[in-house]
């Protein structure tokens, strides 16, 4: 490779690293947000969620109660998923 190509590659990497170092603090979450997200919260503290499609906003506590009372059911008549094998040469 000639000298101009090497300088361009090094300059591109240096500029990319500089942009990453400058932009990281703007993209990173605060320490308080990270610790709050790591701790589980009760459903009543989460408020309401917009479910959409005409249902509007529903409290998370109601959604959890509905899920516990009506768990998802597997379709007994459905065919089992096919076994996928590697079909080499």
VEXDREN-633108 format. One record per residue: residue number from 1; residue in three letters; chain; x, y, z of N, C-alpha, C in turn. Coordinates in Angstrom, 3 decimals. Each point is the difference from the previous one (the first is absolute). Example, Ala and Ser with C-alpha at 12.3 -4.5 7.8 and 13.67 -1.06 7.14 Angstrom:
2
+-------+-------+------+----------+----------+----------+----------+----------+----------+----------+----------+----------+
: vexdo : kolse : doke :      nc1 :      nc2 :      nc3 :     cac1 :     cac2 :     cac3 :      cc1 :      cc2 :      cc3 :
+-------+-------+------+----------+----------+----------+----------+----------+----------+----------+----------+----------+
:     1 :   ALA :    A :   13.190 :   -5.690 :    7.800 :   -0.890 :    1.190 :    0.000 :    0.900 :    1.200 :    0.000 :
:     2 :   SER :    A :   -0.350 :    1.050 :   -0.720 :    0.820 :    1.190 :    0.060 :   -0.770 :    1.090 :    0.730 :
+-------+-------+------+----------+----------+----------+----------+----------+----------+----------+----------+----------+
END
This chain:
89
+-------+-------+------+----------+----------+----------+----------+----------+----------+----------+----------+----------+
: vexdo : kolse : doke :      nc1 :      nc2 :      nc3 :     cac1 :     cac2 :     cac3 :      cc1 :      cc2 :      cc3 :
+-------+-------+------+----------+----------+----------+----------+----------+----------+----------+----------+----------+
:     1 :   UNK :    A :    0.852 :   -1.180 :    0.000 :   -0.852 :    1.180 :    0.000 :    0.889 :    1.231 :    0.000 :
:     2 :   UNK :    A :   -0.495 :    1.035 :   -0.621 :    0.787 :    1.223 :   -0.029 :   -0.259 :    0.824 :    1.256 :
:     3 :   UNK :    A :    0.785 :    1.031 :    0.169 :   -0.026 :    0.818 :    1.212 :   -1.345 :    0.704 :    0.185 :
:     4 :   UNK :    A :   -0.627 :    0.467 :   -1.075 :   -1.281 :    0.706 :    0.100 :   -1.103 :   -0.926 :    0.516 :
:     5 :   UNK :    A :    0.011 :   -1.236 :   -0.430 :   -1.017 :   -0.958 :    0.452 :    0.144 :   -0.287 :    1.485 :
:     6 :   UNK :    A :    1.225 :   -0.189 :    0.450 :    0.247 :   -0.267 :    1.417 :   -0.410 :    1.201 :    0.837 :
:     7 :   UNK :    A :    0.358 :    1.208 :   -0.436 :   -0.398 :    1.203 :    0.739 :   -1.516 :    0.159 :    0.034 :
:     8 :   UNK :    A :   -0.679 :   -0.320 :   -1.106 :   -1.457 :    0.093 :   -0.030 :   -0.628 :   -0.985 :    0.981 :
:     9 :   UNK :    A :    0.498 :   -1.233 :    0.040 :   -0.541 :   -1.006 :    0.918 :    0.210 :    0.406 :    1.457 :
:    10 :   UNK :    A :    1.203 :    0.450 :    0.320 :    0.293 :    0.425 :    1.365 :   -0.837 :    1.220 :    0.374 :
:    11 :   UNK :    A :   -0.121 :    0.943 :   -0.907 :   -0.823 :    1.189 :    0.258 :   -1.470 :   -0.338 :    0.185 :
:    12 :   UNK :    A :   -0.507 :   -0.925 :   -0.808 :   -1.401 :   -0.424 :    0.121 :   -0.258 :   -0.658 :    1.348 :
:    13 :   UNK :    A :    0.903 :   -0.879 :    0.412 :   -0.149 :   -0.651 :    1.297 :    0.092 :    1.002 :    1.147 :
:    14 :   UNK :    A :    0.926 :    0.936 :   -0.096 :    0.151 :    1.009 :    1.053 :   -1.242 :    0.878 :    0.085 :
:    15 :   UNK :    A :   -0.537 :    0.414 :   -1.142 :   -1.202 :    0.836 :   -0.009 :   -1.200 :   -0.765 :    0.547 :
:    16 :   UNK :    A :   -0.138 :   -1.265 :   -0.362 :   -1.098 :   -0.819 :    0.515 :    0.099 :   -0.159 :    1.512 :
:    17 :   UNK :    A :    1.198 :   -0.238 :    0.497 :    0.199 :   -0.130 :    1.440 :   -0.308 :    1.303 :    0.713 :
:    18 :   UNK :    A :    0.411 :    1.118 :   -0.573 :   -0.279 :    1.310 :    0.595 :   -1.501 :    0.254 :    0.066 :
:    19 :   UNK :    A :   -0.716 :   -0.314 :   -1.063 :   -1.452 :    0.188 :   -0.012 :   -0.663 :   -0.894 :    1.047 :
:    20 :   UNK :    A :    0.467 :   -1.242 :    0.130 :   -0.563 :   -0.908 :    0.992 :    0.239 :    0.503 :    1.417 :
:    21 :   UNK :    A :    1.199 :    0.508 :    0.271 :    0.324 :    0.505 :    1.339 :   -0.836 :    1.229 :    0.334 :
:    22 :   UNK :    A :   -0.210 :    0.870 :   -0.973 :   -0.776 :    1.220 :    0.239 :   -1.490 :   -0.325 :    0.130 :
:    23 :   UNK :    A :   -0.526 :   -0.940 :   -0.787 :   -1.433 :   -0.281 :   -0.019 :   -0.446 :   -0.954 :    1.099 :
:    24 :   UNK :    A :    0.901 :   -0.775 :    0.583 :   -0.393 :   -0.988 :    0.993 :   -0.739 :    0.586 :    1.198 :
:    25 :   UNK :    A :    0.462 :    1.095 :    0.613 :   -0.733 :    0.529 :    1.151 :   -1.439 :    0.408 :   -0.330 :
:    26 :   UNK :    A :   -0.263 :    0.395 :   -1.231 :   -1.357 :    0.382 :   -0.377 :   -0.895 :   -1.226 :   -0.190 :
:    27 :   UNK :    A :    0.571 :   -1.136 :   -0.365 :   -0.774 :   -1.214 :   -0.244 :   -0.104 :   -0.896 :    1.229 :
:    28 :   UNK :    A :    0.880 :    0.162 :    0.975 :    0.011 :   -0.871 :    1.168 :   -1.130 :    0.366 :    0.962 :
:    29 :   UNK :    A :   -0.520 :   -1.004 :    0.697 :   -1.038 :    0.235 :    0.999 :    0.648 :    0.434 :    1.311 :
:    30 :   UNK :    A :   -0.751 :    0.751 :    0.789 :    0.478 :    0.414 :    1.309 :    0.112 :   -1.213 :    0.921 :
:    31 :   UNK :    A :    0.854 :    0.115 :    1.013 :    0.191 :   -1.108 :    0.937 :   -1.290 :   -0.295 :    0.756 :
:    32 :   UNK :    A :   -0.790 :    1.031 :    0.291 :   -1.260 :   -0.212 :    0.716 :   -0.983 :   -0.808 :   -0.840 :
:    33 :   UNK :    A :   -0.027 :    0.269 :   -1.306 :   -0.904 :   -0.725 :   -0.893 :    0.421 :   -1.461 :   -0.094 :
:    34 :   UNK :    A :    1.291 :   -0.248 :   -0.061 :    0.495 :   -1.373 :   -0.099 :   -0.345 :   -0.781 :    1.264 :
:    35 :   UNK :    A :    0.200 :    0.593 :    1.171 :   -0.318 :   -0.708 :    1.248 :   -1.511 :   -0.194 :    0.146 :
:    36 :   UNK :    A :   -0.798 :    0.970 :   -0.437 :   -1.454 :   -0.148 :    0.083 :   -0.490 :   -1.094 :   -0.952 :
:    37 :   UNK :    A :    0.622 :   -0.114 :   -1.157 :   -0.406 :   -1.022 :   -0.965 :    0.415 :   -1.393 :    0.454 :
:    38 :   UNK :    A :    1.051 :   -0.098 :    0.799 :    0.482 :   -1.306 :    0.455 :   -0.871 :   -0.570 :    1.110 :
:    39 :   UNK :    A :   -0.701 :    0.864 :    0.735 :   -0.832 :   -0.457 :    1.114 :   -1.423 :   -0.264 :   -0.483 :
:    40 :   UNK :    A :   -0.585 :   -1.156 :    0.334 :   -1.376 :   -0.273 :   -0.405 :   -0.968 :    0.943 :    0.715 :
:    41 :   UNK :    A :   -1.066 :    0.356 :   -0.699 :   -1.013 :    0.889 :    0.565 :   -1.331 :   -0.723 :    0.052 :
:    42 :   UNK :    A :   -0.822 :    0.324 :    0.987 :   -1.339 :   -0.589 :    0.017 :   -0.843 :    0.569 :   -1.144 :
:    43 :   UNK :    A :   -0.987 :   -0.758 :   -0.431 :   -0.814 :    0.388 :   -1.159 :   -0.757 :    1.297 :    0.249 :
:    44 :   UNK :    A :   -0.418 :    0.257 :    1.242 :   -0.783 :    1.206 :    0.255 :    0.827 :    1.283 :   -0.106 :
:    45 :   UNK :    A :    1.327 :   -0.112 :    0.051 :    0.849 :    1.184 :   -0.131 :    0.309 :    0.351 :   -1.454 :
:    46 :   UNK :    A :   -0.321 :   -0.899 :   -0.932 :    0.356 :    0.223 :   -1.393 :   -0.979 :    0.897 :   -0.738 :
:    47 :   UNK :    A :   -1.169 :    0.239 :    0.557 :   -0.951 :    0.891 :   -0.651 :   -0.768 :   -0.689 :   -1.106 :
:    48 :   UNK :    A :   -0.304 :    0.751 :   -1.052 :   -0.801 :   -0.513 :   -1.105 :    0.850 :   -0.129 :   -1.257 :
:    49 :   UNK :    A :   -0.435 :   -0.908 :   -0.885 :    0.676 :   -0.246 :   -1.265 :   -1.026 :    0.167 :   -1.109 :
:    50 :   UNK :    A :    0.392 :    0.699 :   -1.065 :   -0.886 :    0.141 :   -1.149 :    0.072 :   -1.280 :   -0.817 :
:    51 :   UNK :    A :   -1.059 :   -0.796 :    0.045 :   -0.026 :   -1.282 :   -0.685 :   -0.263 :    0.186 :   -1.489 :
:    52 :   UNK :    A :   -0.701 :    1.063 :   -0.368 :   -0.261 :    0.287 :   -1.408 :   -1.134 :   -0.835 :   -0.567 :
:    53 :   UNK :    A :   -0.216 :    0.113 :   -1.291 :   -1.017 :   -0.730 :   -0.746 :   -1.381 :    0.133 :    0.628 :
:    54 :   UNK :    A :   -0.333 :    1.198 :    0.490 :   -1.322 :    0.252 :    0.545 :   -0.174 :   -0.347 :    1.460 :
:    55 :   UNK :    A :    1.009 :   -0.605 :    0.642 :   -0.121 :   -0.362 :    1.404 :    0.346 :    1.166 :    0.924 :
:    56 :   UNK :    A :    0.804 :    0.942 :   -0.477 :    0.377 :    1.156 :    0.815 :    1.025 :   -0.349 :    1.054 :
:    57 :   UNK :    A :   -0.012 :    0.773 :    1.080 :    0.964 :   -0.215 :    1.083 :   -0.591 :   -0.932 :    1.052 :
:    58 :   UNK :    A :    0.814 :   -0.965 :    0.413 :   -0.398 :   -0.944 :    1.043 :    1.080 :   -0.044 :    1.071 :
:    59 :   UNK :    A :   -0.403 :   -0.114 :    1.265 :    1.004 :   -0.122 :    1.066 :    0.757 :   -1.324 :   -0.119 :
:    60 :   UNK :    A :    1.284 :    0.035 :    0.300 :    0.833 :   -1.197 :   -0.073 :   -0.506 :   -1.054 :    0.973 :
:    61 :   UNK :    A :   -0.523 :    0.428 :    1.131 :   -0.519 :   -0.943 :    0.991 :   -1.164 :   -0.815 :   -0.580 :
:    62 :   UNK :    A :   -0.880 :    0.639 :   -0.764 :   -1.110 :   -0.719 :   -0.640 :    0.505 :   -0.961 :   -1.067 :
:    63 :   UNK :    A :    1.010 :    0.433 :   -0.765 :    0.561 :   -0.871 :   -1.025 :    0.633 :   -1.241 :    0.619 :
:    64 :   UNK :    A :    0.718 :    0.171 :    1.103 :    0.626 :   -1.138 :    0.676 :   -1.064 :   -0.937 :    0.578 :
:    65 :   UNK :    A :   -1.064 :    0.560 :    0.588 :   -1.072 :   -0.831 :    0.556 :   -0.672 :   -0.805 :   -1.112 :
:    66 :   UNK :    A :   -0.232 :    0.621 :   -1.155 :   -0.609 :   -0.708 :   -1.124 :    0.905 :   -1.135 :   -0.479 :
:    67 :   UNK :    A :    1.305 :    0.255 :   -0.065 :    0.945 :   -1.026 :   -0.449 :    0.033 :   -1.179 :    0.967 :
:    68 :   UNK :    A :   -0.062 :    0.283 :    1.309 :    0.028 :   -1.074 :    0.986 :   -1.285 :   -0.825 :   -0.075 :
:    69 :   UNK :    A :   -1.146 :    0.672 :   -0.193 :   -1.275 :   -0.709 :   -0.073 :   -0.179 :   -0.734 :   -1.328 :
:    70 :   UNK :    A :    0.584 :    0.521 :   -1.085 :   -0.158 :   -0.573 :   -1.335 :    1.373 :   -0.213 :   -0.645 :
:    71 :   UNK :    A :    0.738 :   -1.018 :    0.438 :    1.328 :   -0.213 :   -0.583 :   -0.120 :   -0.418 :   -1.465 :
:    72 :   UNK :    A :    1.041 :    0.242 :   -0.789 :   -0.052 :   -0.408 :   -1.401 :   -0.099 :   -1.529 :   -0.111 :
:    73 :   UNK :    A :   -0.804 :   -0.446 :   -0.947 :   -0.236 :   -1.430 :   -0.172 :    0.647 :   -0.446 :   -1.305 :
:    74 :   UNK :    A :    0.705 :   -1.125 :    0.060 :    0.582 :   -0.559 :   -1.206 :   -1.097 :   -0.694 :   -0.788 :
:    75 :   UNK :    A :    0.041 :    0.148 :   -1.301 :   -0.977 :   -0.629 :   -0.876 :    0.314 :   -1.488 :   -0.099 :
:    76 :   UNK :    A :   -0.923 :   -0.843 :    0.503 :    0.241 :   -1.450 :    0.019 :   -0.041 :   -0.595 :   -1.402 :
:    77 :   UNK :    A :   -0.723 :    0.625 :   -0.924 :   -0.126 :   -0.543 :   -1.338 :    1.099 :    0.440 :   -0.947 :
:    78 :   UNK :    A :    0.878 :    0.853 :    0.445 :    1.058 :    0.505 :   -0.879 :    1.073 :   -1.059 :   -0.197 :
:    79 :   UNK :    A :    0.547 :   -0.019 :   -1.172 :    1.078 :   -0.937 :   -0.303 :    1.268 :    0.444 :    0.719 :
:    80 :   UNK :    A :    0.802 :   -0.956 :    0.457 :    1.248 :    0.385 :    0.664 :    0.948 :    0.675 :   -0.991 :
:    81 :   UNK :    A :    0.836 :    0.835 :    0.535 :    0.965 :    0.698 :   -0.849 :    0.949 :   -1.012 :   -0.632 :
:    82 :   UNK :    A :    0.290 :    0.169 :   -1.282 :    0.891 :   -0.970 :   -0.646 :    1.421 :    0.095 :    0.537 :
:    83 :   UNK :    A :    0.670 :   -1.144 :    0.032 :    1.392 :   -0.012 :    0.438 :    0.865 :    0.488 :   -1.157 :
:    84 :   UNK :    A :    0.785 :    1.017 :    0.273 :    0.845 :    0.569 :   -1.040 :    1.399 :   -0.571 :    0.151 :
:    85 :   UNK :    A :    0.461 :   -0.643 :   -1.055 :    1.324 :   -0.596 :    0.013 :    0.854 :    0.680 :   -1.066 :
:    86 :   UNK :    A :    1.284 :   -0.038 :    0.231 :    0.919 :    0.570 :   -0.957 :    0.033 :   -0.893 :   -1.237 :
:    87 :   UNK :    A :   -0.266 :    0.581 :   -1.152 :   -0.029 :   -0.787 :   -1.220 :    1.239 :    0.216 :   -0.831 :
:    88 :   UNK :    A :    1.127 :   -0.325 :    0.528 :    1.267 :    0.219 :   -0.688 :    0.092 :   -0.757 :   -1.317 :
:    89 :   UNK :    A :    1.190 :   -0.081 :   -0.547 :    0.206 :   -0.635 :   -1.303 :   -0.275 :   -1.476 :    0.035 :
+-------+-------+------+----------+----------+----------+----------+----------+----------+----------+----------+----------+
END
